[in-house]
């Protein structure tokens, strides 16, 4: 498994787009100057305090891709602690706080899967973020950077192979997502409503029921939270 280590970069996702295509290549940096999150947000990327990694993968056109990689990241973190869980579309949480996020992007020839995991940020450094956030250290979880990265690399490649052969099942996500079956608050651009989260469909959409009506939600346009 090939890894490119950088001291500093704008964003590992951008570097992964610039490099020549090589399936499975992982780009990691100690620090990002312009770490990016989903929906135009920035991602806290101080030197040595997080794992910032992007994987160059063969392009797959399945809409479920972005949701599916959450399962690979969760699997990696669960090797450290069993309390981690998923929040749709692909965030990893522990005790109500976000510890990891994924930014999946496509170019003409590739899929770039960018994973950020908060490692050793102190609680105070995570206080002013948009969502409640935490880090492995702040939760008292011990880790080894290289072991974590190796496991993530393996799990991301395995998941890609399963997506490609069609053996990924959205139930794998549902099982690890406690919001499924519960009432949630959906926030869309111009509206906000309560609904019951029923499940994840084969396109990775969150299926909710609202006043007896079924709606499919796509990750670009909504955010959800428990009630
Ligand atoms: C999110 O939860 O909004 C997604 C966060 C993704 C952050 C990672 S860090 C490595 C890679 N490079 C980036 O600029 N973003 C992703």
Boltz pocket constraint, residues with backbone or C-beta under 6 A from the ligand:
constraints:
  - pocket:
      binder: B
      contacts: [[A, 10], [A, 11], [A, 12], [A, 13], [A, 14], [A, 32], [A, 34], [A, 35], [A, 36], [A, 37], [A, 38], [A, 39], [A, 41], [A, 43], [A, 51], [A, 52], [A, 53], [A, 54], [A, 91], [A, 100], [A, 101], [A, 102], [A, 103], [A, 114], [A, 115], [A, 116], [A, 117]]
      max_distance: 6.0
